[in-house]
């Protein structure tokens, strides 16, 4: 139920993509793959760290002008209440979990970019934006692409088509 994260950061001159990690698959409507028909998590007791701190984490994404910044992902309209009382202990625990998650995320990103630079250099490759754009258009049309997913040490090679990211039921 995990896939290479859907935002491929780099494409090399051979048309291979590189991504910093994995993400959960989603259903056609955008729901998590582990939500059942009653909108309950099927793995709640063993859920991922990101799920344990949601909706309190921050998320790095581009705004409508392309500026990348940290933004809160809320979900509070669907998950939680604005005026609910939260104990000091719960706040402290959530803050610690959020900070640890964000730190791990940044370390993963840093290590990913270092490893990509090493990989490209070792193999005589270079990132090419034009090829990135061409391959993404082809991917959107259903053509397969090769994605190298950073696993903390090196890369896992995956061949994907755009439909791999959605669970249809």
Buried (B, 14 or more C-beta within 10 A) or exposed (E): EEBBBBEBBBBBEEBBBBBBBBBBBBBEEEEBBBBEEEEEEEEEEEBEEBBBBBEBBBEEEEEEEEEEEEEEEBEEEEEEEEEEEEEEEEEEEBEEBBEEBBEEBEEBBEBBBEBBEEBBEEEEBEBBEEBBEEBBEBBEEEEEBBBBBBEEEEBEEBEBEBEBEBBEE
